[in-house]
Amino acid sequence: MCAYSVTALGAAPNSIGTVQLQAGAVTDDKITRNVVKGQPGNPALSASAVMIMAGLAIAFTPAKTGNVRVIITGEIANSGVAHDGASVVAAFGTGVAPVNGAAAAGTLLGNRFDCTSVAGAEKFAFAIVDRVVGLVVGTAYWFDLQFLASTAGNATITDISYYIEEA
């Protein structure tokens, strides 16, 4: 056990008190956070004209409320010529997480982001921000991206970052 003495000003002028702090886990709900964050590798590119899974397999298990904030950012592009496009949207579900290239699965969240390049292979930054309520506490969920090439060429997603926090 570690004890620290902290001198603090009290409510009355010129009064001084001592606070004893002990080492250990913080259990205050206002301080403890259930968070996952990271930067997964880039999924393989795809020429699919229908939504497929990126295969990120971001795992999150709600512990207290079942309400989560989800932020997923990255860049999307179509490697083809001018006027080729791509789309991306986030999804979540339970069970085994989908692999890269699997058929679209899960419940969609946030808005779908669609882009069309003026010149070939332009990258477009996207941010999917949403709140999911009512997840079952103690149940493991996966979060992922769905994407497609809306015209010719290959859709690519790069520089992905995610942050998921129980609210």
N, C-alpha and C positions, 0 to 999 in steps of 0.2 A: 504494500500500500504506500502510495506517495501522498504526502500532504503538502499543500502550498499555502502560504499565508499571503493574503492580498489586503492591502490597506485601501479602504475606500471612503469617500466622503459620505456622510450620513445626511439625513434630511435637515437637521438643524445646523446652523452655521457653526463652523469650527469643530464639529463632532467627527470622530474617527472610529470606525469599527473594523473588525477582522472577519474575513470570510474564509472558511476552510473548504478546499477543493480536494476531491479524491479521484485518483485515476480509475477508469472503468468505462464501460459502455454508456453512451448517452441514450436515454430512452424517451426523452421529451419528443412528442410527435411533431412539434414545430421545428425541430432540428434534424431528426433522423429522416433520411430520404431514401426512397426505393428508386434507383436510377440505373439505367444501362445507357452507355454511349460508346461510340467507336467509329472507325473508318474501315469498313470491309473492303476487300479487293473488288476490282471492277468485274462485272459479269461479262461473259462472252457476248460478242456482238450478234445481232440477229437480223435476218431479212424477213422475218415473219410479219405478215400484214394483219395478224390478229394478236391480241394481247397474250404474252407469255410471261412467266415468272423470271425474275432476276436471280433467284436462289440465294438471297442474302442470309436467310435463316436467323434473323435477329430474335433472340429469345427474351421473353419478359414474363414474370409471374407476379401478378398483383398480390400484395401482402396485407393491405389494410382497407382500402376503399373500393377498389375495382374501377376507379376513374383515373385515366392516364392522359398526359399531354404527349403528343408525338410530333417530332420535328425530324424530317428527312430532307437533306439537301444534296445537290450534286449538279452535274452537267449532262445534258443529253444532246446528241447530234445524229445526223444521218450522214454516213461517209460517202454518199453518192454525189451527184452533180447538183447544180442550182435547182431549186424548187422541190427537192426531195424533203420529206418530213419525218417526224418521229413524235411519239406520245409516251407519257409516263404517268402512272397513278400508284398510290400506295394501297396495300391490302393487309389484313391480319386474319388469323384463324387459330384453331387448336389442332392438336395431333401432330403428325410428322410434317415438318416444314417442306415446302416445295423446292425442288432443285432448279437450277438454271435451265431454261428451255421448256419447263413443264407447262401444261395448259393453265390458263388463268384460274386462280382459286382464291377463296377467302372473301371477306367482307371489305368493300372499298371504303377508304377514308380520305378526306381532303378532296381537293379538286384535281381533275385530270389536266395535265399540262401538255398542250399541243404546240409544235413548232414547225416552221417551214423555212428552209435556208434560202437566202437570196443568192449567195455564192455557195459553191460546194463545200460540204463538211464543216459548216459553222457550228460552234458549240453554243448552247443556250443554258444559262443557269436556271435551276428550278428549286423551289422550296415548298415542301408539303408540310403544312402545320395544321394540326387538328386536335380535338379532345375526344376521347372515347370514354363513354360512361357505361357503367353496369357490367363490367367484366367480372367474372366469378373469382373471388379471392382464393388463392391457392392453386388455381388452374394455370398451366403453362400455355402461353400464347406465342405465336411467331408473327413477325412483321416483315414485310417484303415489298418489293416494287414489281409492278407489271409494266411491260413496255412493248412497243411495236414500231415497225418502219411503215409509215402511212403511205409511202409511194415506193419507188424502186430504191435500191441501195440497202445499206445495213444500219440499223439503229444501234447506237452505243451509249452506255451510261458510264460516266467516270467521276472521280473525285467525290464519292459518296461519303456523307457523314450522317450520323443519327444520334438523337437524344430522346430517350423515353423516360418519363418521370411520373410516378404515381402522385396524384393530386389529392 
